[in-house]
Structure formats: C-alpha cells, structure tokens
Amino acid sequence: MGYLLIELLLFLVVAFLIGLLIGYWVWGGRGTKVVHLEQDLINARKALEDCQSARQRLEREDSANRTKLTDAQARITSLEEALANARQEAADAAAAAPPPPVETPAPPPPPAEPMGIVAAVSQPDEEAVAKLATSPFLDKPVGEPDNLRLIKGVGPKLSNMLHAL
C-alpha cells in the first residue's frame, strides 16, 4: 500500500508541475505581450501627435504661401498694366515724332589693284603658256622603281597604281 501512495504522490507532483508549466506558458507570455502592446500604443500616440503638429505647421506654411501668391499675382497684374501703359505711351510718342532722315551710305570705292592671285584675263599670255608647256620634272623615271610594298598597308594593287602615276 505504501508503494501505491508513493506512486500516486509522484504522479500528482508531475501533474502539478506540468500544470504550472502550461499555466506559465498560457498566462505568463501574455503579461509580456501586454507590456509590449502598451509600449506600442504609447509610441503610436507619440507618432500621432508628431503627425498632427507637422500637419498644423504645414497648414500655417500653406496659408503663408497662399498669401505670398496672391501678393505676387497682384503685383504681376499691376506690372502688366504699367507695361501696357508704357507701350501705349511709346506708340503715341513714335506717332507724334517726325521720321528720322534716311541717309544713304556712299558706295565703297573700287579697289586700285586687283586683290588675289590673278585678275580675270580674257586672253592667255603666250609666255605663260610656253612656260607651262615645258615641265621642270623628268620625262620618265630614272633607275629601278622603289619597292613600295615595304610600306605597311600598301599591297600589290596600290603599288602598281602608284608606279603608274
């Protein structure tokens, strides 16, 4: 019988400890959650107050800017009226004033000597034609032609063309 009571007491202690553990898990975690939720609520209220103060500041700035805008529009209107009046006065003054005398500029004098290389000539000079007929260069190449293929980029086709020239 003592064995059964010890066994029963042992089961009751284990059941009690399991109940405490489950109770802490269910109710104990909720206490820390409530603290966190209260802190979140405080932070949200502070953020709301900050937003409201920022909104009020922006509304004040908006009203000040609207006042400046109406002042600027009134000034623009007055300046446009002054400009229209000035244009009208200028047009009236221009209509009342006699037109200025028109002076025609004198034509430029013709150049004394032709500028440039050669003046236009109707007939070619015979001496110049004779000089151009005789070439100061050789009539034909002397010696062996150069090997132009040694130059980078010059191939046989280009070499033949250059020798022909």
Phi and psi in degrees as a GROMACS rama.xvg file:
@    title "Ramachandran Plot"
@    xaxis  label "Phi"
@    yaxis  label "Psi"
@TYPE xy
-62.265  -33.0675  GLY-2
-66.7451  -40.0081  TYR-3
-68.0101  -39.4949  LEU-4
-65.9727  -39.9729  LEU-5
-65.4387  -42.2696  ILE-6
-65.5299  -41.9954  GLU-7
-66.5961  -42.0761  LEU-8
-62.9235  -39.1772  LEU-9
-63.8911  -43.1963  LEU-10
-64.8935  -37.3001  PHE-11
-66.7341  -39.4327  LEU-12
-65.7455  -43.0711  VAL-13
-64.4235  -42.2824  VAL-14
-64.9067  -38.8109  ALA-15
-63.2276  -44.4249  PHE-16
-65.09  -40.2402  LEU-17
-64.5091  -38.9264  ILE-18
-64.0673  -42.4148  GLY-19
-61.9119  -42.8874  LEU-20
-62.9041  -45.4942  LEU-21
-67.2496  -40.5546  ILE-22
-61.8825  -42.7905  GLY-23
-63.8027  -40.9242  TYR-24
-64.8197  -40.0639  TRP-25
-78.8363  -49.8595  VAL-26
-94.5278  -31.4672  TRP-27
-69.7527  -40.2973  GLY-28
-66.6138  -29.4213  GLY-29
-68.4951  -32.3104  ARG-30
-64.7129  -43.0609  GLY-31
-70.7222  -31.1055  THR-32
-67.5847  -37.611  LYS-33
-65.6784  -40.3311  VAL-34
-62.6646  -43.9302  VAL-35
-65.1064  -39.4115  HIS-36
-67.2687  -37.9739  LEU-37
-64.9001  -39.5451  GLU-38
-65.6618  -39.353  GLN-39
-64.1003  -38.7373  ASP-40
-65.1453  -41.8194  LEU-41
-62.3581  -44.1751  ILE-42
-63.8768  -39.1952  ASN-43
-66.7454  -39.7117  ALA-44
-64.376  -39.9469  ARG-45
-65.0275  -42.2816  LYS-46
-63.7681  -38.2516  ALA-47
-63.7256  -43.2296  LEU-48
-62.4878  -40.3204  GLU-49
-63.1408  -41.9185  ASP-50
-64.6107  -40.7468  CYS-51
-65.9069  -41.0194  GLN-52
-67.2806  -37.5462  SER-53
-65.8734  -38.9794  ALA-54
-63.0212  -43.4144  ARG-55
-63.8011  -41.2119  GLN-56
-62.7618  -43.4606  ARG-57
-66.0134  -35.2972  LEU-58
-65.7544  -39.3985  GLU-59
-64.246  -44.5139  ARG-60
-62.8016  -38.5422  GLU-61
-63.7899  -43.7897  ASP-62
-66.4421  -38.0442  SER-63
-64.9521  -40.5097  ALA-64
-67.7527  -37.1759  ASN-65
-64.3066  -38.2239  ARG-66
-63.5799  -44.862  THR-67
-61.871  -39.3294  LYS-68
-63.375  -44.781  LEU-69
-65.301  -37.9669  THR-70
-62.683  -44.1559  ASP-71
-65.1229  -39.7049  ALA-72
-65.7471  -39.3554  GLN-73
-64.5119  -40.0113  ALA-74
-67.131  -40.8014  ARG-75
-60.7342  -43.6285  ILE-76
-61.3207  -44.401  THR-77
-66.7197  -38.0172  SER-78
-67.441  -37.4801  LEU-79
-64.9297  -39.4791  GLU-80
-64.0375  -42.9424  GLU-81
-63.9545  -39.2243  ALA-82
-64.8058  -42.6288  LEU-83
-63.4921  -40.19  ALA-84
-65.2915  -42.6881  ASN-85
-64.2659  -40.0139  ALA-86
-65.054  -40.8855  ARG-87
-64.4458  -43.2238  GLN-88
-63.2997  -40.0532  GLU-89
-66.2337  -39.7731  ALA-90
-66.5465  -40.3441  ALA-91
-64.5651  -42.5448  ASP-92
-66.1801  -38.8124  ALA-93
-67.3683  -35.7735  ALA-94
-72.2795  -33.1879  ALA-95
-79.5298  -29.1792  ALA-96
-77.7774  143.983  ALA-97
-72.0822  151.344  PRO-98
-68.3199  144.75  PRO-99
-69.4905  149.166  PRO-100
-67.2384  141.92  PRO-101
-93.7734  121.984  VAL-102
-102.767  128.85  GLU-103
-92.1778  129.702  THR-104
-71.5917  146.589  PRO-105
-70.6343  142.905  ALA-106
-68.3456  147.932  PRO-107
-67.2121  146.277  PRO-108
-69.0851  148.712  PRO-109
-67.8231  148.703  PRO-110
-67.007  142.777  PRO-111
-69.745  -43.3367  ALA-112
-123.721  148.079  GLU-113
-66.9895  134.145  PRO-114
-96.0598  143.681  MET-115
118.977  -163.511  GLY-116
-82.4487  -55.4587  ILE-117
-140.229  138.136  VAL-118
-78.5042  158.348  ALA-119
-65.4053  127.371  ALA-120
-119.627  135.322  VAL-121
-78.2977  -38.0387  SER-122
-120.079  135.366  GLN-123
-70.6552  150.392  PRO-124
-78.494  136.454  ASP-125
-68.4995  -36.5436  GLU-126
-64.9294  -40.5736  GLU-127
-65.3494  -37.833  ALA-128
-65.962  -37.9709  VAL-129
-67.8729  -39.6709  ALA-130
-64.6155  -40.8117  LYS-131
-69.7759  -26.8692  LEU-132
-70.3238  -34.5568  ALA-133
-91.5123  122.926  THR-134
-90.8699  138.642  SER-135
-76.809  -9.96029  PRO-136
-88.3098  169.65  PHE-137
-72.2967  153.071  LEU-138
-73.0072  -36.0071  ASP-139
-144.18  158.143  LYS-140
-67.723  148.773  PRO-141
-108.9  130.506  VAL-142
88.0558  -170.439  GLY-143
-77.5105  137.895  GLU-144
-69.1183  152.824  PRO-145
-70.4088  152.672  ASP-146
-88.4232  95.6826  ASN-147
-76.8224  -10.8151  LEU-148
-71.1544  -13.1126  ARG-149
-71.0599  -18.8564  LEU-150
-77.9522  133.03  ILE-151
-65.6348  128.108  LYS-152
97.5834  -7.38437  GLY-153
-99.3244  116.329  VAL-154
-101.467  -172.46  GLY-155
-65.3039  -37.3884  PRO-156
-64.5023  -48.0616  LYS-157
-66.799  -37.3974  LEU-158
-62.0873  -45.9  SER-159
-61.7809  -42.0002  ASN-160
-63.3298  -43.0612  MET-161
-66.8485  -38.5478  LEU-162
-66.0041  -34.8273  HIS-163
-66.9985  -34.1901  ALA-164
